[in-house]
């Protein structure tokens, strides 16, 4: 993958990956940055010499998977979209996410 394009801008193609162990407050900041990126239509990912920009638009596929077994918890979020593709009708299935015992549904 080209780390940056010829003008020194973030790459628009390739693969970016990052894996770490973080505390909940740090993860909340990353999730807020993703939220802001979806709202603004642009999100930039960078680490060391890797720099990539994604521009979500139109309808975006969304998947969530939560697992709990033997004291081990797992939460996986996945988003997918295509650039410059005509929008399809969204599914009528709905998801509720509640941030704790007394939280409001999202």
N, CA, C and O atoms as a GROMACS GRO file, in nm:
protein
  424
    1UNK      N    1   0.083  -0.118   0.000
    1UNK     CA    2   0.000   0.000   0.000
    1UNK      C    3   0.087   0.124   0.000
    1UNK      O    4   0.184   0.131   0.075
    2UNK      N    5   0.053   0.221  -0.083
    2UNK     CA    6   0.118   0.349  -0.075
    2UNK      C    7   0.074   0.414   0.055
    2UNK      O    8  -0.046   0.423   0.083
    3UNK      N    9   0.170   0.460   0.134
    3UNK     CA   10   0.137   0.521   0.262
    3UNK      C   11   0.066   0.653   0.243
    3UNK      O   12  -0.026   0.686   0.318
    4UNK      N   13   0.106   0.729   0.143
    4UNK     CA   14   0.043   0.855   0.108
    4UNK      C   15   0.044   0.865  -0.043
    4UNK      O   16   0.125   0.800  -0.109
    5UNK      N   17  -0.046   0.946  -0.099
    5UNK     CA   18  -0.047   0.960  -0.244
    5UNK      C   19   0.065   1.054  -0.286
    5UNK      O   20   0.143   1.100  -0.202
    6UNK      N   21   0.074   1.083  -0.415
    6UNK     CA   22   0.186   1.163  -0.469
    6UNK      C   23   0.188   1.306  -0.416
    6UNK      O   24   0.294   1.368  -0.414
    7UNK      N   25   0.073   1.359  -0.373
    7UNK     CA   26   0.069   1.495  -0.318
    7UNK      C   27   0.090   1.495  -0.167
    7UNK      O   28   0.079   1.600  -0.104
    8UNK      N   29   0.121   1.381  -0.107
    8UNK     CA   30   0.142   1.374   0.036
    8UNK      C   31   0.012   1.365   0.116
    8UNK      O   32   0.014   1.383   0.238
    9UNK      N   33  -0.100   1.339   0.048
    9UNK     CA   34  -0.229   1.326   0.114
    9UNK      C   35  -0.248   1.183   0.163
    9UNK      O   36  -0.178   1.093   0.116
   10UNK      N   37  -0.341   1.160   0.256
   10UNK     CA   38  -0.365   1.023   0.302
   10UNK      C   39  -0.408   0.933   0.187
   10UNK      O   40  -0.474   0.977   0.094
   11UNK      N   41  -0.370   0.806   0.196
   11UNK     CA   42  -0.409   0.708   0.094
   11UNK      C   43  -0.560   0.690   0.094
   11UNK      O   44  -0.624   0.701   0.199
   12UNK      N   45  -0.618   0.662  -0.022
   12UNK     CA   46  -0.761   0.635  -0.034
   12UNK      C   47  -0.786   0.488  -0.067
   12UNK      O   48  -0.901   0.444  -0.074
   13UNK      N   49  -0.680   0.411  -0.088
   13UNK     CA   50  -0.692   0.268  -0.113
   13UNK      C   51  -0.586   0.194  -0.034
   13UNK      O   52  -0.484   0.252   0.004
   14UNK      N   53  -0.610   0.067  -0.011
   14UNK     CA   54  -0.514  -0.014   0.063
   14UNK      C   55  -0.579  -0.067   0.189
   14UNK      O   56  -0.701  -0.080   0.197
   15UNK      N   57  -0.496  -0.098   0.288
   15UNK     CA   58  -0.546  -0.155   0.412
   15UNK      C   59  -0.476  -0.089   0.530
   15UNK      O   60  -0.354  -0.071   0.529
   16UNK      N   61  -0.553  -0.053   0.629
   16UNK     CA   62  -0.501   0.002   0.754
   16UNK      C   63  -0.546  -0.091   0.865
   16UNK      O   64  -0.662  -0.132   0.870
   17UNK      N   65  -0.456  -0.125   0.954
   17UNK     CA   66  -0.496  -0.205   1.070
   17UNK      C   67  -0.419  -0.158   1.193
   17UNK      O   68  -0.307  -0.108   1.183
   18UNK      N   69  -0.481  -0.175   1.306
   18UNK     CA   70  -0.423  -0.134   1.434
   18UNK      C   71  -0.485  -0.223   1.541
   18UNK      O   72  -0.605  -0.250   1.538
   19UNK      N   73  -0.404  -0.268   1.634
   19UNK     CA   74  -0.454  -0.351   1.743
   19UNK      C   75  -0.378  -0.316   1.869
   19UNK      O   76  -0.255  -0.306   1.867
   20UNK      N   77  -0.450  -0.296   1.979
   20UNK     CA   78  -0.388  -0.260   2.106
   20UNK      C   79  -0.482  -0.296   2.220
   20UNK      O   80  -0.597  -0.333   2.197
   21UNK      N   81  -0.433  -0.284   2.340
   21UNK     CA   82  -0.515  -0.296   2.460
   21UNK      C   83  -0.527  -0.156   2.517
   21UNK      O   84  -0.426  -0.093   2.548
   22UNK      N   85  -0.650  -0.107   2.532
   22UNK     CA   86  -0.676   0.030   2.577
   22UNK      C   87  -0.776   0.027   2.692
   22UNK      O   88  -0.849  -0.070   2.708
   23UNK      N   89  -0.779   0.134   2.771
   23UNK     CA   90  -0.883   0.144   2.875
   23UNK      C   91  -1.012   0.197   2.813
   23UNK      O   92  -1.012   0.247   2.700
   24UNK      N   93  -1.122   0.186   2.887
   24UNK     CA   94  -1.253   0.224   2.835
   24UNK      C   95  -1.260   0.371   2.796
   24UNK      O   96  -1.325   0.405   2.698
   25UNK      N   97  -1.194   0.460   2.870
   25UNK     CA   98  -1.196   0.603   2.837
   25UNK      C   99  -1.129   0.630   2.703
   25UNK      O  100  -1.178   0.712   2.625
   26UNK      N  101  -1.019   0.563   2.675
   26UNK     CA  102  -0.951   0.579   2.546
   26UNK      C  103  -1.038   0.528   2.433
   26UNK      O  104  -1.048   0.590   2.327
   27UNK      N  105  -1.103   0.413   2.455
   27UNK     CA  106  -1.191   0.358   2.352
   27UNK      C  107  -1.309   0.450   2.325
   27UNK      O  108  -1.353   0.464   2.211
   28UNK      N  109  -1.362   0.513   2.430
   28UNK     CA  110  -1.472   0.608   2.411
   28UNK      C  111  -1.429   0.723   2.322
   28UNK      O  112  -1.508   0.771   2.240
   29UNK      N  113  -1.305   0.769   2.335
   29UNK     CA  114  -1.253   0.877   2.249
   29UNK      C  115  -1.245   0.831   2.104
   29UNK      O  116  -1.280   0.906   2.013
   30UNK      N  117  -1.198   0.708   2.081
   30UNK     CA  118  -1.192   0.654   1.944
   30UNK      C  119  -1.334   0.644   1.885
   30UNK      O  120  -1.356   0.681   1.770
   31UNK      N  121  -1.428   0.593   1.965
   31UNK     CA  122  -1.566   0.581   1.916
   31UNK      C  123  -1.627   0.718   1.887
   31UNK      O  124  -1.703   0.732   1.791
   32UNK      N  125  -1.595   0.818   1.968
   32UNK     CA  126  -1.645   0.952   1.941
   32UNK      C  127  -1.585   1.006   1.812
   32UNK      O  128  -1.654   1.073   1.735
   33UNK      N  129  -1.457   0.978   1.788
   33UNK     CA  130  -1.393   1.022   1.663
   33UNK      C  131  -1.460   0.956   1.543
   33UNK      O  132  -1.479   1.020   1.440
   34UNK      N  133  -1.496   0.827   1.555
   34UNK     CA  134  -1.568   0.760   1.448
   34UNK      C  135  -1.705   0.824   1.426
   34UNK      O  136  -1.746   0.847   1.313
   35UNK      N  137  -1.775   0.852   1.536
   35UNK     CA  138  -1.906   0.918   1.528
   35UNK      C  139  -1.893   1.051   1.455
   35UNK      O  140  -1.972   1.081   1.366
   36UNK      N  141  -1.795   1.130   1.494
   36UNK     CA  142  -1.773   1.260   1.430
   36UNK      C  143  -1.737   1.242   1.282
   36UNK      O  144  -1.779   1.321   1.198
   37UNK      N  145  -1.660   1.139   1.251
   37UNK     CA  146  -1.622   1.111   1.112
   37UNK      C  147  -1.741   1.073   1.026
   37UNK      O  148  -1.752   1.118   0.912
   38UNK      N  149  -1.830   0.990   1.079
   38UNK     CA  150  -1.952   0.956   1.004
   38UNK      C  151  -2.036   1.081   0.983
   38UNK      O  152  -2.092   1.102   0.875
   39UNK      N  153  -2.047   1.165   1.086
   39UNK     CA  154  -2.129   1.287   1.076
   39UNK      C  155  -2.070   1.386   0.975
   39UNK      O  156  -2.145   1.451   0.903
   40UNK      N  157  -1.937   1.397   0.969
   40UNK     CA  158  -1.873   1.494   0.879
   40UNK      C  159  -1.849   1.438   0.739
   40UNK      O  160  -1.827   1.514   0.645
   41UNK      N  161  -1.852   1.305   0.725
   41UNK     CA  162  -1.828   1.243   0.595
   41UNK      C  163  -1.682   1.214   0.566
   41UNK      O  164  -1.646   1.187   0.452
   42UNK      N  165  -1.598   1.220   0.668
   42UNK     CA  166  -1.456   1.191   0.648
   42UNK      C  167  -1.394   1.146   0.779
   42UNK      O  168  -1.418   1.205   0.884
   43UNK      N  169  -1.313   1.039   0.772
   43UNK     CA  170  -1.238   0.994   0.888
   43UNK      C  171  -1.098   0.954   0.843
   43UNK      O  172  -1.080   0.890   0.739
   44UNK      N  173  -1.001   0.992   0.923
   44UNK     CA  174  -0.860   0.968   0.887
   44UNK      C  175  -0.797   0.879   0.993
   44UNK      O  176  -0.810   0.903   1.113
   45UNK      N  177  -0.730   0.775   0.947
   45UNK     CA  178  -0.662   0.680   1.034
   45UNK      C  179  -0.512   0.692   1.012
   45UNK      O  180  -0.467   0.692   0.897
   46UNK      N  181  -0.436   0.701   1.118
   46UNK     CA  182  -0.291   0.711   1.101
   46UNK      C  183  -0.220   0.647   1.219
   46UNK      O  184  -0.268   0.647   1.332
   47UNK      N  185  -0.105   0.592   1.190
   47UNK     CA  186  -0.012   0.539   1.290
   47UNK      C  187   0.124   0.528   1.222
   47UNK      O  188   0.133   0.484   1.108
   48UNK      N  189   0.226   0.568   1.292
   48UNK     CA  190   0.362   0.569   1.236
   48UNK      C  191   0.360   0.622   1.094
   48UNK      O  192   0.327   0.739   1.074
   49UNK      N  193   0.394   0.540   0.995
   49UNK     CA  194   0.399   0.588   0.857
   49UNK      C  195   0.275   0.552   0.775
   49UNK      O  196   0.275   0.572   0.654
   50UNK      N  197   0.171   0.499   0.839
   50UNK     CA  198   0.048   0.467   0.768
   50UNK      C  199  -0.053   0.580   0.786
   50UNK      O  200  -0.071   0.630   0.897
   51UNK      N  201  -0.117   0.619   0.679
   51UNK     CA  202  -0.212   0.730   0.682
   51UNK      C  203  -0.319   0.702   0.576
   51UNK      O  204  -0.289   0.695   0.457
   52UNK      N  205  -0.445   0.686   0.620
   52UNK     CA  206  -0.553   0.653   0.527
   52UNK      C  207  -0.677   0.734   0.562
   52UNK      O  208  -0.707   0.758   0.679
   53UNK      N  209  -0.750   0.776   0.458
   53UNK     CA  210  -0.874   0.850   0.477
   53UNK      C  211  -0.989   0.774   0.414
   53UNK      O  212  -0.978   0.725   0.301
   54UNK      N  213  -1.099   0.764   0.487
   54UNK     CA  214  -1.222   0.704   0.436
   54UNK      C  215  -1.331   0.811   0.439
   54UNK      O  216  -1.337   0.893   0.531
   55UNK      N  217  -1.416   0.809   0.339
   55UNK     CA  218  -1.523   0.908   0.328
   55UNK      C  219  -1.658   0.837   0.316
   55UNK      O  220  -1.705   0.810   0.206
   56UNK      N  221  -1.720   0.806   0.431
   56UNK     CA  222  -1.849   0.736   0.428
   56UNK      C  223  -1.959   0.825   0.373
   56UNK      O  224  -1.970   0.943   0.408
   57UNK      N  225  -2.043   0.766   0.285
   57UNK     CA  226  -2.155   0.839   0.229
   57UNK      C  227  -2.265   0.742   0.191
   57UNK      O  228  -2.241   0.622   0.179
   58UNK      N  229  -2.384   0.794   0.173
   58UNK     CA  230  -2.496   0.709   0.134
   58UNK      C  231  -2.532   0.613   0.245
   58UNK      O  232  -2.506   0.638   0.363
   59UNK      N  233  -2.592   0.502   0.206
   59UNK     CA  234  -2.628   0.399   0.304
   59UNK      C  235  -2.504   0.317   0.339
   59UNK      O  236  -2.424   0.283   0.252
   60UNK      N  237  -2.491   0.287   0.466
   60UNK     CA  238  -2.373   0.218   0.518
   60UNK      C  239  -2.418   0.089   0.585
   60UNK      O  240  -2.503   0.091   0.674
   61UNK      N  241  -2.360  -0.023   0.542
   61UNK     CA  242  -2.389  -0.150   0.607
   61UNK      C  243  -2.331  -0.149   0.747
   61UNK      O  244  -2.221  -0.098   0.769
   62UNK      N  245  -2.404  -0.204   0.843
   62UNK     CA  246  -2.363  -0.203   0.982
   62UNK      C  247  -2.392  -0.339   1.044
   62UNK      O  248  -2.502  -0.392   1.030
   63UNK      N  249  -2.293  -0.396   1.111
   63UNK     CA  250  -2.311  -0.523   1.181
   63UNK      C  251  -2.252  -0.510   1.321
   63UNK      O  252  -2.147  -0.449   1.340
   64UNK      N  253  -2.321  -0.567   1.418
   64UNK     CA  254  -2.271  -0.570   1.555
   64UNK      C  255  -2.282  -0.714   1.606
   64UNK      O  256  -2.381  -0.782   1.581
   65UNK      N  257  -2.179  -0.758   1.676
   65UNK     CA  258  -2.178  -0.892   1.734
   65UNK      C  259  -2.125  -0.881   1.876
   65UNK      O  260  -2.016  -0.828   1.898
   66UNK      N  261  -2.201  -0.929   1.973
   66UNK     CA  262  -2.160  -0.929   2.113
   66UNK      C  263  -2.162  -1.072   2.164
   66UNK      O  264  -2.257  -1.146   2.140
   67UNK      N  265  -2.055  -1.110   2.236
   67UNK     CA  266  -2.045  -1.245   2.290
   67UNK      C  267  -1.997  -1.240   2.434
   67UNK      O  268  -1.919  -1.151   2.471
   68UNK      N  269  -2.043  -1.334   2.515
   68UNK     CA  270  -1.997  -1.349   2.652
   68UNK      C  271  -1.991  -1.498   2.682
   68UNK      O  272  -2.090  -1.569   2.666
   69UNK      N  273  -1.874  -1.545   2.727
   69UNK     CA  274  -1.859  -1.686   2.759
   69UNK      C  275  -1.742  -1.702   2.856
   69UNK      O  276  -1.632  -1.654   2.830
   70UNK      N  277  -1.769  -1.770   2.966
   70UNK     CA  278  -1.665  -1.799   3.065
   70UNK      C  279  -1.588  -1.675   3.108
   70UNK      O  280  -1.466  -1.680   3.125
   71UNK      N  281  -1.658  -1.563   3.127
   71UNK     CA  282  -1.593  -1.440   3.173
   71UNK      C  283  -1.518  -1.363   3.066
   71UNK      O  284  -1.457  -1.261   3.096
   72UNK      N  285  -1.522  -1.410   2.942
   72UNK     CA  286  -1.456  -1.340   2.831
   72UNK      C  287  -1.563  -1.271   2.748
   72UNK      O  288  -1.661  -1.333   2.708
   73UNK      N  289  -1.543  -1.144   2.724
   73UNK     CA  290  -1.639  -1.065   2.649
   73UNK      C  291  -1.580  -1.022   2.516
   73UNK      O  292  -1.459  -1.000   2.504
   74UNK      N  293  -1.666  -1.010   2.416
   74UNK     CA  294  -1.620  -0.966   2.284
   74UNK      C  295  -1.730  -0.881   2.221
   74UNK      O  296  -1.847  -0.917   2.223
   75UNK      N  297  -1.690  -0.770   2.165
   75UNK     CA  298  -1.780  -0.683   2.091
   75UNK      C  299  -1.712  -0.649   1.959
   75UNK      O  300  -1.600  -0.598   1.957
   76UNK      N  301  -1.780  -0.678   1.849
   76UNK     CA  302  -1.725  -0.649   1.717
   76UNK      C  303  -1.823  -0.560   1.642
   76UNK      O  304  -1.943  -0.588   1.635
   77UNK      N  305  -1.771  -0.452   1.585
   77UNK     CA  306  -1.850  -0.360   1.502
   77UNK      C  307  -1.792  -0.362   1.362
   77UNK      O  308  -1.671  -0.367   1.344
   78UNK      N  309  -1.879  -0.358   1.263
   78UNK     CA  310  -1.833  -0.359   1.125
   78UNK      C  311  -1.920  -0.263   1.043
   78UNK      O  312  -2.042  -0.265   1.053
   79UNK      N  313  -1.855  -0.180   0.964
   79UNK     CA  314  -1.922  -0.086   0.876
   79UNK      C  315  -1.871  -0.108   0.735
   79UNK      O  316  -1.752  -0.132   0.717
   80UNK      N  317  -1.958  -0.101   0.636
   80UNK     CA  318  -1.914  -0.120   0.497
   80UNK      C  319  -1.999  -0.034   0.405
   80UNK      O  320  -2.120  -0.021   0.425
   81UNK      N  321  -1.936   0.025   0.304
   81UNK     CA  322  -2.006   0.104   0.203
   81UNK      C  323  -1.923   0.107   0.077
   81UNK      O  324  -1.806   0.071   0.077
   82UNK      N  325  -1.985   0.150  -0.030
   82UNK     CA  326  -1.917   0.164  -0.158
   82UNK      C  327  -1.922   0.310  -0.199
   82UNK      O  328  -2.021   0.380  -0.175
   83UNK      N  329  -1.816   0.355  -0.261
   83UNK     CA  330  -1.815   0.492  -0.314
   83UNK      C  331  -1.894   0.497  -0.443
   83UNK      O  332  -1.888   0.405  -0.524
   84UNK      N  333  -1.967   0.603  -0.461
   84UNK     CA  334  -2.039   0.633  -0.586
   84UNK      C  335  -2.130   0.519  -0.632
   84UNK      O  336  -2.128   0.483  -0.750
   85UNK      N  337  -2.208   0.464  -0.542
   85UNK     CA  338  -2.304   0.360  -0.576
   85UNK      C  339  -2.442   0.411  -0.538
   85UNK      O  340  -2.459   0.474  -0.434
   86UNK      N  341  -2.541   0.383  -0.624
   86UNK     CA  342  -2.677   0.426  -0.594
   86UNK      C  343  -2.724   0.362  -0.464
   86UNK      O  344  -2.698   0.245  -0.438
   87UNK      N  345  -2.794   0.440  -0.384
   87UNK     CA  346  -2.843   0.393  -0.255
   87UNK      C  347  -2.955   0.293  -0.273
   87UNK      O  348  -3.039   0.308  -0.362
   88UNK      N  349  -2.955   0.189  -0.188
   88UNK     CA  350  -3.064   0.091  -0.183
   88UNK      C  351  -3.151   0.124  -0.064
   88UNK      O  352  -3.112   0.200   0.024
   89UNK      N  353  -3.267   0.066  -0.060
   89UNK     CA  354  -3.358   0.086   0.053
   89UNK      C  355  -3.301   0.018   0.178
   89UNK      O  356  -3.254  -0.096   0.170
   90UNK      N  357  -3.304   0.086   0.293
   90UNK     CA  358  -3.256   0.022   0.416
   90UNK      C  359  -3.352  -0.087   0.463
   90UNK      O  360  -3.470  -0.084   0.432
   91UNK      N  361  -3.297  -0.183   0.540
   91UNK     CA  362  -3.381  -0.288   0.599
   91UNK      C  363  -3.465  -0.228   0.711
   91UNK      O  364  -3.428  -0.126   0.769
   92UNK      N  365  -3.577  -0.291   0.741
   92UNK     CA  366  -3.665  -0.241   0.846
   92UNK      C  367  -3.632  -0.295   0.984
   92UNK      O  368  -3.698  -0.258   1.081
   93UNK      N  369  -3.531  -0.380   0.997
   93UNK     CA  370  -3.489  -0.432   1.126
   93UNK      C  371  -3.426  -0.319   1.207
   93UNK      O  372  -3.358  -0.233   1.150
   94UNK      N  373  -3.448  -0.316   1.338
   94UNK     CA  374  -3.392  -0.210   1.421
   94UNK      C  375  -3.305  -0.268   1.531
   94UNK      O  376  -3.322  -0.383   1.570
   95UNK      N  377  -3.213  -0.186   1.579
   95UNK     CA  378  -3.121  -0.224   1.685
   95UNK      C  379  -3.135  -0.125   1.798
   95UNK      O  380  -3.148  -0.005   1.774
   96UNK      N  381  -3.133  -0.172   1.922
   96UNK     CA  382  -3.129  -0.085   2.038
   96UNK      C  383  -3.000  -0.113   2.114
   96UNK      O  384  -2.967  -0.228   2.140
   97UNK      N  385  -2.927  -0.007   2.149
   97UNK     CA  386  -2.806  -0.018   2.229
   97UNK      C  387  -2.829   0.066   2.354
   97UNK      O  388  -2.857   0.186   2.343
   98UNK      N  389  -2.817   0.006   2.471
   98UNK     CA  390  -2.842   0.076   2.596
   98UNK      C  391  -2.710   0.082   2.674
   98UNK      O  392  -2.652  -0.022   2.704
   99UNK      N  393  -2.663   0.204   2.708
   99UNK     CA  394  -2.532   0.219   2.775
   99UNK      C  395  -2.536   0.198   2.925
   99UNK      O  396  -2.492   0.286   3.000
  100UNK      N  397  -2.585   0.085   2.972
  100UNK     CA  398  -2.586   0.056   3.116
  100UNK      C  399  -2.728   0.030   3.165
  100UNK      O  400  -2.824   0.042   3.089
  101UNK      N  401  -2.740  -0.007   3.291
  101UNK     CA  402  -2.868  -0.046   3.348
  101UNK      C  403  -2.973   0.065   3.342
  101UNK      O  404  -3.091   0.036   3.324
  102UNK      N  405  -2.932   0.190   3.357
  102UNK     CA  406  -3.027   0.301   3.360
  102UNK      C  407  -3.019   0.390   3.238
  102UNK      O  408  -3.075   0.499   3.238
  103UNK      N  409  -2.951   0.346   3.132
  103UNK     CA  410  -2.933   0.429   3.015
  103UNK      C  411  -3.053   0.434   2.924
  103UNK      O  412  -3.143   0.351   2.935
  104UNK      N  413  -3.056   0.532   2.835
  104UNK     CA  414  -3.160   0.544   2.734
  104UNK      C  415  -3.121   0.466   2.611
  104UNK      O  416  -3.002   0.456   2.578
  105UNK      N  417  -3.220   0.410   2.543
  105UNK     CA  418  -3.194   0.338   2.419
  105UNK      C  419  -3.149   0.435   2.311
  105UNK      O  420  -3.195   0.549   2.305
  106UNK      N  421  -3.058   0.388   2.228
  106UNK     CA  422  -3.012   0.466   2.112
  106UNK      C  423  -3.087   0.421   1.991
  106UNK      O  424  -3.065   0.473   1.882
   0.00000   0.00000   0.00000
